[in-house]
Amino acid sequence: MTIKDAKNNFIIDETLALFLERPISEVTVHDIAVRASVGEATIYRYFSTKHNLVCAVATKLEQHIFETYFDLSQAANGWEKLALFYRSYLKIFSCHREFFKFINEFDAYMLSEGKTDSNEYALGLDNFKALCSDSYGQGVADGSIAPVSDWDTFYYATTHALMELCKKLSSADIVRQDSSANKEKEISTLTEIILHTLKKQN
């Protein structure tokens, strides 16, 4: 790793720390420069704009989540791999629910900027789908999974539902009903409904 790469990663890590503490929209380039102990000019030299830095932070966090929580290598068959995949959402929520809070902030920031795509971040999302789809294909082949009529739609519907639930539950409670339910149990219930649909019944 070059000195430039090291500084780049350091700025991204310090920026992420700030974004986990405060809304992205409230954090300025000056705040980031102070946190990273560099000049604002250095931030702009490395990332050009705050938007580019925000996307770099989101992409690095996405990669960290994928590498840390989505190792399916210990599973014996396709259904067990999918079980690990879908249950990872609860594991992340239980250990680092602030990650989902950041993703919620990231989505809102991108929409407010009128920019709805980040190529590197979008490419990272493809890794999750490829992993899940490979597990599904293995499960259909080994007989542990009941095929669905449209896998792509099923994948997006279920992962979007889990993601949105985790984002909602990671935010502050707004109405009394938000605090009356067990958040982890809500996520687990949705996960097990998904997995029950996929598991081939003998």
N, C-alpha and C positions, 0 to 999 in steps of 0.2 A: 504494500500500500504506500502510495506516495504521500508526501507532506500535504499536498493539495487535497488528496482524497480524505486524509485524516481530518483536516480542518472542515471539509465539506460535511463529513459524517458528524463531527462534533457540533457544528451549527444546527444540523438537522435534529440531533438528540436534544440539544438545549431548547430548541423551538418546540419540539414535541412536549417536553416537560412543562413549558409555559401553556401550551394548548390543552394539556390535561388539567391545568389549574384554572384557566380562564377561557371564555368563548373566543374563538378564532377572530371574530370581528372586532373584539376589544383589544387584541394584541397588536401593537404597532411594530414596524421595523426597528424603531428606536428601542422598544422594550426587548426585542430579540438581541440586538447588538449589545445592550447592557448585560443581559443574561449570559451571553456567550463571551463577553469581555473582548469584543472586537468593534471596529468602527462600522457605522452604517454603510460606508462605501464598500467595505469588505462583503457585507451581505449582498449588496447589489452586484458586486463583481462576480460573486459565485452563482447567484440565482436570478439576476436581472430584475425580478419583480417579487413582491410578496406572494402573488398567486403561484409562481413557479416554486417558491419555497414551501408553500402549503401543500402543493401536489407532491413534492419530494418527501415531505414528512408523512403524508398519507400512504405513499407507495412503500416507504421503509417500514411503517407500522404494519401494513398489509402483509409484507414479506415475513416480518417477525411472527405474526399470528399464524401464517400458513406453516412455517417451519417448526414452530413451537407446539401447536395444538392439533395439527392435522397429519400426524404420522400414523398411518394405518397399517404399517408393516407387520404388526403383531397379530392381526386378525387372520383367522383360518379360512374364511370363505367370504363371498361377496356381501352377504347380508351383515356379517359381523363388521366388515369394513364400513358399510353404510351406517351401521349403528354407532361406530366410533366417530364417523364424520358428523352426523347430525347431533350427537351428544356433546360434541366439542363446543357448540354454542353455549350450553349451560356451564361447561367448565370455564370458558373464558369469562362469562358473566359472573360466576362465583369468585374467580380469582382477580379479574381486572375489568370490572364493569365500566371503568372509566374509558376503556377502549371503545365501547359502544357509544358512550357519550361523545367521544371525539368524532366518530363516524357520523353521528347525527349532526354535529357542528359542521363537519366537512361538507355534507350534503347541502346544508342551509347556506354555507358560504359560497359554494359553487353556483347555486341557483341565484343568489344575490348578485354575483358577479356576471351573471348571464353566460356562464361557461359550464356546460353540462357534461363535459368529457375531459378526462386526463388520460392520454394514450397509455402511459406506463402503468398507471393505476388500473385502467381497464384491462390491460394485458395480464396484470396480476390476478384479476378476477377470473380470467380464463383458466388459471392453474387450479382454482377450486373446482370449477365445473369439470375439468378434465379428470381430476382425481375422483370426483364423485361418479362421473359417467363410467370410468374404467371399473370402479367397484360394482356399479349396477350391471354392466356387461358381464363381469365375472360371476355375479350372483345369478343372473339368468342362465349362464352356461353351466354353473355347478348345481343348479336346482334349488338354491337357498332363497331366491327372490321370485315373487310373482310378477311377471311383466306388466307394465302399465301401457296404455294405448299410445301415449305421447310423452316420451321421457323428457324431452326438452322443456315442455310446458310444466310437467310435474316438478322438475328440478327448480325452475325459476319460481314457481308458485310456493314451493315449500321453503326454499332458502330465503326468499323475500319475506315470507310470513315470519320465519324465525328471526331474521335480521330486524324487521320492524318491531317485533315484540320486544326483543332485547334492547333496542334503541329506546322504545317507549318506557320500559321498566328501569332503564338506567338514568332517566331524567327525574327531576324533582317531582314529588307527588303534587298533583293539582287539585283533585277533588278527594273527598274522604274515601271513596271506593278504591283509589289508587293504593292506599296504605292498608286496606282491609284484607287483601289477598297475599298469599305467600308467593313472592316473585319467582323464586327458583322452581316452585312447584308448577307455576303457570308454564314456564319454559319446558320443564320436563314433560308435562301433560301433552303439549303440542308435539314435542319430539316423539313421544311414544305413539301418538296417533299416526304420525308419518311412518314410523317404523312398522307398526302393525299392518298398515296398508301394503307395505312392500314385502313383508315376510310371507313366504310361501307356506300355507297351512297344510299339514300332513293329514 
